[in-house]
Amino acid sequence: MTVGASYGLGFSRIWGTAIGGVLSLTVWFGTAQNPIALAVVGWLVSLISFYFAMAKDQGPMARFILLTYNLSVLYAFALQVEGTDLNLVEAHGGQQTIFQVVYHRVVAIIVGCATGAFVTRAIWPIKARKKLKYGLSLLWLRMSLMWKRAPLSLLTEGDGTDVPSYMDIREETKLRTYVDTLNTLRLSAESEFELRGPFNSDAFDRLLQSTTKMLDAFHALNVIITKDLKASPGEAAILAYCADERDQLARRISHLLSVLASSLYIEYPLNDALPNIGHTRDRFLSKIFEFRSRQNMKKEKKATIEAADEQQQQQRDEEDGEVEVDVQVEEEDYEILYAYALVTAQLAQEIEVCAKEVEVLYGVLNEDVLKLQ
């Protein structure tokens, strides 16, 4: 479909056809058309072809090596054995049949690949570079919107039976498949020749690897959430206590993903004054620590003031802004919060890697870029 795919597959098919043609001529005259020798050598050629396909990731070239060899040798052998009166045999004889078969095969492949390259380049050009940048930007925007859903907020909504997950299995499968499609476009873009210079395939490879790791983090959090879609009283109390920090952290991650997507799509330098996820995450962790400290103080106060009136004690706690006494928070209730913190740490790390790669591709925004002329 794309220009790069047309060039890459075209060259692979031409090379495969040329190698297959040379092998067929060598084997044909080297074995003196002995059927047993042809069968054994044909098996060896198939092993070579499968080696290129499986070990060297050269599937198109391997297929055309084997295809050209089989078509040339088997067709020439069939004509010679049957002794048909085809024009090919009559005009050139048995020894010349293999030359004509290989010649027609090579010429047909070259003409076909050249025609395909001309059509995809001049008549209906679809550039793999452009599709890759657009596709990766679209993927980041989709991930930004997904994270904007505030995953942990789903635990406090509904009754736990009809609460939708922030990423279902179908959506996750589509995202994984889309990453594979983008990687195919990256490989195709390597074969595109542009006046702007060579395609930086290594940078986009690292971008796709970081994106895959972010999707792994999405999956890990989704697995934790879907274990129990209804928060326990302790979890609900913690989530309510750090709601503002969670919201800021989710918005910060969503914002940075959208900024990266915009910079990549318009091919514009990235602002080096981007907000830091680490500070927001530290505030989130400190809020959890503050909640835990208050809970411990609450337990100690209850143990030392056993004779105090329960109603007066509750009123005093509410005036101090502390957590209600009747909420029992267990150690297990903190697990999902710390898992959330680990996932956001991984996302922050991979977003930073992506930001550095975008800076390598398009530079950093400065005053020289924004001259008013």
PyMOL commands that set and color helices and strands:
alter all, ss='L'
color gray80, all
select helices_A, chain A and resi 3-30+35-54+59-82+87-123+128-147+151-156+169-189+201-227+233-241+243-266+277-304+310-320+331-362
alter helices_A, ss='H'
color red, helices_A
deselect
rebuild
show_as cartoon
